[in-house]
Amino acid sequence: MVEVQTDSPPIVRLEGLRMSFGANEVLKGIDLEVPAGRVLGYLGPNGAGKSTTVKILIGMLTGFRGSVTVCGFDVAKEALEVKRRIGYVPEAGALYEALTPLEYLSLVGGLHGLGEKELTEKAFALLKLFGLRDQGEVRMTTFSKGMKQKVLIIAGLIHNPELVFLDEPMSGLDANATVILKELITSLAKAGKTVFYCSHLMDVVERVCDRITIIDGGRIIADGTFEELKARVADASLEKIFTQLTRKEGQDGVAADFLRVIQG
Amino acid sequence: MIPFLLAMFDRVAWAVRMTGADYGQFRTILAAKLTLDNRRQTLARFSQQETSQPKGLLASLGFFVFMGAFVSFVLLARVSPLVAFTVIFTFIMFMLAMSLIADFSAVLLDTVDLIVLGPRPVSGRTILVARLAHICTYLGLLGISLSAATMVVGAFQLHPLFPLPFLAILSAAIALVVVFVSVFYLVALRFTDGERFRDIVLVFQIGMSVFAIGAYQILPRVVDFNVLERVGLSGAWWAVLYPPVWFAAPFELLFGHSFPRAWILTAAALVLPVVGLWFVVRVLSPNFGRMLVKLQEQSPQAEGLATRIGRRGGLKSLLGRATTGSAEERLGFDLSWILAARDRPFKLRTYPSIVFCLLFPVIMLSQTDRGLAGVTDRMLQPGGYLLGLYATALLLPMVLSQIGFSAEFEAGWIYHALPVAVPGRVLRGSTKTVLLRFGLLLFGIAAGVLFALVGWDIVPHAILAACQTWTITVISSLVDAPRLPFSESLTMTRSAGAFGRNLLMLLLPAGVGFVHYGLARIPHAVPVAIVPAFVLALWMTRRYEALDWATFEKSGAYPASPTAPRITPTARRSAAPAVSDSGAPARPTRTPSRKLGRGHASRANPGEGRLSPPLARLGAEDAVGLAQQQLDEGAEPGEHLGRAVERQRLDFVREPT
């Protein structure tokens, strides 16, 4: 693991994190430190254990082994304190579609101790910024995936958390919203907040992340700045680096095989 | 059942081909539709939560046979054939119309058709013929089930060949019902948008459920067939306007006495359905497709969808602020309050019971010989008004336990991601919603009616009963498996201890009622008992604090994580333990009783699905399973496609961790 020089204390610290579901060990010892005010790109192929890591970090998933400290609190013992300080935008997160965005944000924000007036003002302002001003009082039944994702993003940030977990937050967003979110991630870091960003969008990760951690098979296989990774694998784009590092046996001919199968 | 029906169609494949349809495709579509019917949760089984039983169609037909048997007894009564068959056809046509609207709407107005079949090389004619054959199959099965007993009784009682003319007239009656329902749909769709149309359908569904539960409890006590005999259906002018009389007329001609109008009525019975069908097909249905499209595309701004802004400061927020003490409690209160009013499947599960709860005291107290007059007298006895006052206590625990379930249960991840210190507080919030939103109303009605009947004497009893109802409701949710509001799948069964709990919830109100009954006999005991009862209620309400996350975990509730791949029964059965547990980000402590959608077996196996493209795996079984899941979960017609397709897509995007 590559040590990252840092002057601030780590806001996330994982030591020997292991997690199993039944006989299947999903995380096989993850050691990771994220300094405050940085954007960490957390990458890995499907099934590598990204979402599991995030769910453990935010206190949604228990039963892990190893030590997990977030915002200075031990997640295993003080999950509540952690939850108070973080924001979470889930991957493909479901929400109660019978609610309006405003109602949903009130419910969520209420638990973070936001007052009704402050909440409504913030919610409307944020919805307006995402182009949902007119839909604030409309039930989400008719919303497209991108519109719901915008509501989830707002819900994860409305309480001004110091650490934000974004799990594939771009899914369903149109190009404009994607640009806004990219800028937002950078601005959050500038404002001293930490962003823990899981994604498959290599070009976005390449651009917004100060540091990139790649996991595969439940272990960290690469960690460092984009430049460091480039130096290690000697390739120009993160996508190429990623596939080089995580490719599996027999992956090469898949596209050709696919074609062969559908052609009978 | 389905192979049998399909084999029947195989026999007449030539007839299908004659219409210009492709029989192979026709058969595939019909098989899929019948499979869906079989899995659909029909109203006859609406209370059952197990939706995957393969004999669904058969079971619900069995229920209709059973109901039909009750009605067929009218043939044994000493009434004229005209009256007997008027009763029988009233029943059959009513049930058919209600089923068509309540049960079959989802199928008739199915827009998944358009999405699943649209991009496939199937001709419009094949789809149309398959659709018609499907509707005819449904109506035929339903009609025959409803009248099976009548045919048997008639064959013995009237003539061995009775079923033959009866089937002919039955077909005409079914055709007329189709005409009526079509007109209803077209009018309803003409004047409403999709959301409100679904609300109308919901009203019918609830009405149908109430009828199914209560009809033969109440009707025999209220309706007297001899009254029908005396009003003289053969002569009264209005009888001509009542279609069941038309269909009864030929049987009066065959087995009774001819009367002047009989031939005209018989002619009407045979001709009008044909004319009506022609009218529907030629004049009305060209609009139907357009109407269906309208159902599907509802503008977000459509009326009824936009929540009125003025209500934000309304009753909910007033009561919420007044009764809840913590943010968690407020979350439970607000969410339950809003969703209880909007979640259609929830309403469908609870409202019939609520209506029935209001009728329950009347049914319990009514006597066959004295009719409704006897009810009032009995209500004035202590046993009578206590029954009225405690009926709410029987109902509220049931409503409260239903609040834990939702088709959108996956959205419940927020409870686990948000800073919820004591989940019991969320539960307490939703208990307060149930008490205030449903309890206050129902109890208020019961107490109001009794106040009108009994007067001021009822007041101390009502106050005591209100406190007890409160306590009973709280106890019910404390002993139940803890479920955060709208966070559990309906198909999920955590039945351990359910029997004991249900028994307790039946006995508790009864026991408390008996204590109250005893107190009523001691002078001044009831007013004095109010204070301790109130303190007990308050104390029980505090007990929610003890429901912490550890308790939740122990009971098998676990984070409904948004990306959790579903473990299906099939996967469990077919896969080795290592595989069936792989990649499920659930707590290891959870019980293996989770049952979810069918046809997703491969999803639990992370190695298998990764490379296959979504569509390749959208095979018939998966598509059926998915659409079925939508239906099970009570999704409305317009929502099916989008969600089914989106979910399917999501499932493939999701990684197994």
Boltz contact constraints between the chains, C-beta under 6 A:
constraints:
  - contact:
      token1: [A, 21]
      token2: [B, 581]
      max_distance: 6.0
  - contact:
      token1: [A, 21]
      token2: [B, 584]
      max_distance: 6.0
  - contact:
      token1: [A, 22]
      token2: [B, 581]
      max_distance: 6.0
  - contact:
      token1: [A, 23]
      token2: [B, 578]
      max_distance: 6.0
  - contact:
      token1: [A, 24]
      token2: [B, 581]
      max_distance: 6.0
  - contact:
      token1: [A, 24]
      token2: [B, 582]
      max_distance: 6.0
  - contact:
      token1: [A, 26]
      token2: [B, 657]
      max_distance: 6.0
  - contact:
      token1: [A, 46]
      token2: [B, 610]
      max_distance: 6.0
  - contact:
      token1: [A, 46]
      token2: [B, 655]
      max_distance: 6.0
  - contact:
      token1: [A, 47]
      token2: [B, 606]
      max_distance: 6.0
  - contact:
      token1: [A, 47]
      token2: [B, 655]
      max_distance: 6.0
  - contact:
      token1: [A, 47]
      token2: [B, 656]
      max_distance: 6.0
  - contact:
      token1: [A, 47]
      token2: [B, 657]
      max_distance: 6.0
  - contact:
      token1: [A, 49]
      token2: [B, 657]
      max_distance: 6.0
  - contact:
      token1: [A, 51]
      token2: [B, 563]
      max_distance: 6.0
  - contact:
      token1: [A, 51]
      token2: [B, 657]
      max_distance: 6.0
  - contact:
      token1: [A, 52]
      token2: [B, 585]
      max_distance: 6.0
  - contact:
      token1: [A, 52]
      token2: [B, 657]
      max_distance: 6.0
  - contact:
      token1: [A, 58]
      token2: [B, 417]
      max_distance: 6.0
  - contact:
      token1: [A, 60]
      token2: [B, 416]
      max_distance: 6.0
  - contact:
      token1: [A, 60]
      token2: [B, 417]
      max_distance: 6.0
  - contact:
      token1: [A, 60]
      token2: [B, 559]
      max_distance: 6.0
  - contact:
      token1: [A, 63]
      token2: [B, 587]
      max_distance: 6.0
  - contact:
      token1: [A, 63]
      token2: [B, 588]
      max_distance: 6.0
  - contact:
      token1: [A, 80]
      token2: [B, 419]
      max_distance: 6.0
  - contact:
      token1: [A, 80]
      token2: [B, 421]
      max_distance: 6.0
  - contact:
      token1: [A, 83]
      token2: [B, 419]
      max_distance: 6.0
  - contact:
      token1: [A, 84]
      token2: [B, 419]
      max_distance: 6.0
  - contact:
      token1: [A, 88]
      token2: [B, 417]
      max_distance: 6.0
  - contact:
      token1: [A, 90]
      token2: [B, 562]
      max_distance: 6.0
  - contact:
      token1: [A, 91]
      token2: [B, 563]
      max_distance: 6.0
  - contact:
      token1: [A, 92]
      token2: [B, 562]
      max_distance: 6.0
  - contact:
      token1: [A, 92]
      token2: [B, 650]
      max_distance: 6.0
  - contact:
      token1: [A, 93]
      token2: [B, 562]
      max_distance: 6.0
  - contact:
      token1: [A, 94]
      token2: [B, 410]
      max_distance: 6.0
  - contact:
      token1: [A, 94]
      token2: [B, 411]
      max_distance: 6.0
  - contact:
      token1: [A, 94]
      token2: [B, 562]
      max_distance: 6.0
  - contact:
      token1: [A, 95]
      token2: [B, 411]
      max_distance: 6.0
  - contact:
      token1: [A, 96]
      token2: [B, 408]
      max_distance: 6.0
  - contact:
      token1: [A, 96]
      token2: [B, 411]
      max_distance: 6.0
  - contact:
      token1: [A, 98]
      token2: [B, 339]
      max_distance: 6.0
  - contact:
      token1: [A, 98]
      token2: [B, 342]
      max_distance: 6.0
  - contact:
      token1: [A, 98]
      token2: [B, 343]
      max_distance: 6.0
  - contact:
      token1: [A, 100]
      token2: [B, 307]
      max_distance: 6.0
  - contact:
      token1: [A, 107]
      token2: [B, 331]
      max_distance: 6.0
  - contact:
      token1: [A, 107]
      token2: [B, 334]
      max_distance: 6.0
  - contact:
      token1: [A, 107]
      token2: [B, 335]
      max_distance: 6.0
  - contact:
      token1: [A, 110]
      token2: [B, 327]
      max_distance: 6.0
  - contact:
      token1: [A, 110]
      token2: [B, 330]
      max_distance: 6.0
  - contact:
      token1: [A, 111]
      token2: [B, 327]
      max_distance: 6.0
  - contact:
      token1: [A, 111]
      token2: [B, 331]
      max_distance: 6.0
  - contact:
      token1: [A, 111]
      token2: [B, 418]
      max_distance: 6.0
  - contact:
      token1: [A, 111]
      token2: [B, 419]
      max_distance: 6.0
  - contact:
      token1: [A, 137]
      token2: [B, 306]
      max_distance: 6.0
  - contact:
      token1: [A, 137]
      token2: [B, 307]
      max_distance: 6.0
  - contact:
      token1: [A, 137]
      token2: [B, 309]
      max_distance: 6.0
  - contact:
      token1: [A, 138]
      token2: [B, 300]
      max_distance: 6.0
  - contact:
      token1: [A, 138]
      token2: [B, 305]
      max_distance: 6.0
  - contact:
      token1: [A, 138]
      token2: [B, 306]
      max_distance: 6.0
  - contact:
      token1: [A, 139]
      token2: [B, 305]
      max_distance: 6.0
  - contact:
      token1: [A, 142]
      token2: [B, 300]
      max_distance: 6.0
